[in-house]
Amino acid sequence: MRDRYVAAMDKLYMACVFLCCVSVVVMTVLIAFGVFSRYVLHIGAFYSEPLSIFLAVQLTFYGAAACYRADAHLRLEIVENAVPPAVGRVLRMVIDLLMAGVSVFMIFYGAKLVDATFFQSYPEFEYVRVGVVYTSIPLGSLVTLLFVVEKALVAPRARASAFVQDDTSERAI
C-alpha cells in the first residue's frame, strides 16, 4: 500500500513539475511577445499580462507543493543540524504538522475565495472566471497535504523516490 502511495505521489510530483515548467516557458514567451508587440509593432497584446498572471498563480501553488516534496523549501536546517538527531526528528514532525495545518487552512479558505470570486470575470477575458484561476489555491494546497501525508507514512530514508534526489554532498563537508 505504501509503495503504491509513493508511486502515485511520484506521478503527482512530476505533474506539478511539468505544470510549473510549462507555466514558466509560456509566461516567458507571453511577456517577451507583449514587449515586442508594444515597442516594435506599436500595438499592445492585451492578453499577455493577464495570462502571465494566471500562470504565475498556478506556478506559485503547484510549485510550492513540488518544492515541499523535494525538500527544496525554506527551513531552518542550521537549527536542525545543531540539535541532537532525536530532537531533529521531533522538529521535522512539528514542521510537517505545521505544514499540514497550513495546507488545511489554505484548502478551506482557498475554496471560500473560489466560491466568492467564481462569477467575477476579468476585463480582458469576459469568459474567464476569476474563481477558476484561483482554484489552484485549494488544489495546490491539497497536493501539499498529500505530500505531507506521504512524509508522515514513509520513513525519511525510505522516502527516496526516483524523482526526488537526496543531496547529501553538503552535509559530508
C-alpha positions in Angstrom: 0.0 0.0 0.0 2.8 2.4 1.0 4.7 1.7 -2.2 1.6 2.4 -4.3 1.0 5.7 -2.5 4.6 6.8 -3.0 4.3 5.8 -6.7 1.1 7.9 -7.0 2.9 10.8 -5.3 5.8 10.4 -7.7 3.3 10.9 -10.6 1.6 13.8 -8.9 5.0 15.4 -8.2 6.0 15.0 -11.9 2.7 16.5 -12.9 3.4 19.5 -10.7 6.9 19.9 -12.0 5.7 19.6 -15.6 2.9 22.2 -15.0 5.5 24.6 -13.4 7.9 24.2 -16.3 5.2 24.8 -18.9 4.0 27.8 -16.9 7.5 29.4 -16.8 8.1 28.8 -20.5 4.7 30.1 -21.6 5.0 33.1 -19.3 8.4 33.9 -20.7 7.1 33.7 -24.3 4.0 35.8 -23.5 5.9 38.5 -21.7 8.5 38.7 -24.5 5.8 38.8 -27.1 3.9 41.5 -25.2 7.1 43.7 -25.0 7.9 43.0 -28.7 4.3 43.9 -29.9 4.2 47.0 -27.8 7.6 48.5 -28.7 8.2 47.1 -32.1 4.8 46.6 -33.6 3.3 49.5 -31.6 0.2 47.5 -30.7 -0.3 46.2 -27.3 -1.1 42.5 -26.8 -3.9 42.8 -24.3 -3.8 39.2 -23.3 -0.1 38.7 -22.4 -0.1 40.2 -18.9 -3.3 38.7 -17.6 -2.4 35.2 -19.0 1.0 35.5 -17.3 -0.7 36.4 -14.0 -2.9 33.3 -14.4 0.1 31.1 -15.0 2.0 32.7 -12.1 -0.8 31.8 -9.7 -0.6 28.2 -10.9 3.2 28.2 -10.7 3.1 29.5 -7.1 0.9 26.9 -5.6 1.8 23.8 -7.5 5.5 24.8 -7.4 5.2 25.2 -3.6 3.9 21.6 -3.3 6.7 20.3 -5.5 9.3 22.1 -3.5 7.9 20.8 -0.3 8.1 17.2 -1.5 11.6 17.7 -2.8 12.7 19.3 0.5 13.7 22.4 -1.5 11.6 24.8 0.6 12.9 27.2 3.1 13.6 25.8 6.5 15.9 26.2 9.5 18.3 23.4 8.5 21.1 25.0 10.6 18.9 24.5 13.7 18.0 21.0 12.7 21.7 20.1 12.2 22.7 21.8 15.5 20.4 19.7 17.7 20.7 16.0 18.5 19.2 13.6 15.9 16.2 12.8 18.2 15.3 16.4 18.6 15.8 16.9 14.9 13.3 14.2 14.2 10.8 15.8 16.5 11.5 19.2 14.9 10.7 17.7 11.5 7.5 16.2 12.8 6.5 19.6 14.1 7.3 21.2 10.8 5.2 18.6 9.0 2.3 19.2 11.4 2.5 22.9 10.8 2.6 22.3 7.0 -0.5 20.1 7.3 -2.2 22.8 9.3 -1.3 25.5 6.7 -2.5 23.2 3.9 -5.9 22.6 5.6 -6.2 26.3 6.2 -5.4 27.1 2.5 -7.8 24.4 1.3 -10.7 25.7 3.4 -10.2 29.5 2.8 -9.0 28.9 -0.8 -12.3 27.2 -1.5 -14.1 30.1 0.1 -12.2 32.5 -2.2 -13.0 30.5 -5.3 -16.7 30.5 -4.3 -16.7 34.2 -3.6 -15.0 35.1 -6.9 -16.3 32.4 -9.2 -18.8 34.7 -11.1 -16.4 37.6 -11.4 -14.7 37.9 -14.8 -11.5 39.6 -16.0 -12.0 42.8 -18.1 -9.6 41.3 -20.8 -11.3 38.0 -20.9 -15.0 38.1 -20.1 -15.3 34.3 -20.4 -12.6 33.5 -17.9 -13.9 33.5 -14.3 -11.6 34.8 -11.5 -12.6 31.8 -9.3 -11.4 29.3 -12.0 -7.9 30.9 -11.8 -8.0 30.7 -8.0 -8.8 27.0 -8.0 -5.0 26.4 -7.8 -5.0 27.6 -4.2 -7.1 24.8 -2.7 -6.0 22.2 -5.2 -2.3 23.1 -4.8 -2.8 23.0 -1.0 -4.4 19.6 -1.3 -1.4 18.3 -3.2 0.8 19.7 -0.5 -1.3 18.0 2.1 -0.9 14.7 0.2 2.8 15.2 0.2 2.7 15.8 4.0 0.8 12.6 4.5 3.4 10.8 2.4 6.2 12.1 4.6 4.4 11.0 7.7 3.8 7.5 6.3 7.2 6.8 4.9 10.4 6.9 6.9 12.9 9.6 5.8 15.5 7.2 4.4 12.9 5.0 2.7 11.3 8.2 1.2 13.8 8.4 -1.6 11.9 8.3 -4.9 13.1 8.1 -8.5 12.3 11.8 -9.0 13.4 13.5 -5.7 17.2 13.3 -5.2 18.6 13.4 -1.7 21.6 15.7 -2.0 23.8 14.9 1.0 27.0 16.3 -0.6 26.9 19.5 1.6 26.4 17.5 4.8 29.5 15.5 4.1 31.7 18.6 4.2 
